[in-house]
């Protein structure tokens, strides 16, 4: 009888572990609104475009990837004379430290077309993410990432670069979710034109995304 009770306890525990390890996946399209500024040069752009997001989870591990393609045009008062197309790809891999927080690493890459009209950039992400259930089917997310070892198409370096993000996932019906996200990126880039010494050439970008996703 005692052995049977122990067996029941072990079966329940094994079932709970298996449930916790269940893999989930979601994917969906998004509409994007973005701004991009190279403040020292007076270059300022805004534009709209499209993108997509894919996210997965297995136990304590999670992964997320986004792609956004936006046509950026000069804003009023900008010194820019022509726009460019920005394609941004971001990726994260996280590990949960608690039910509400995880550490994460990843990659950030932005390309400009034509390349000389905007700064293409690549960097490694290191940071953390927190998430909280607002209610049944509604989760809010906040992340802060340091962008390490950034590389720029126009040269230069950055001693400090930060990427902040805010997201919302809302279950609409069944497997259909509504998604919204806002990111702010600040890169304290410095260049050395003509070898005369470093000058500030910071880059600042914001991207707002709204869409739907299908969960599996």
Buried (B, 14 or more C-beta within 10 A) or exposed (E): EEEEEEEEEEEEEEEEEEEEEEEEBBBBEBEBBBBBBBEBEEBBBBBEBBBBBBBBBEEEBBBBBBBBBBBBBBBEEBEBEEBBBBBBBBBBBBEBEEEEBBEBBBBBBBBBBEEEBBBBBBBBBEBBBEBEEEEEEBBBBBBEBBBBEBEBBBEBBBEEBBBBBBBBBBBEEEEEBBBBBBBBBBBBBBBEEEEEEEEEBBBBBBBBBBBEBEBE
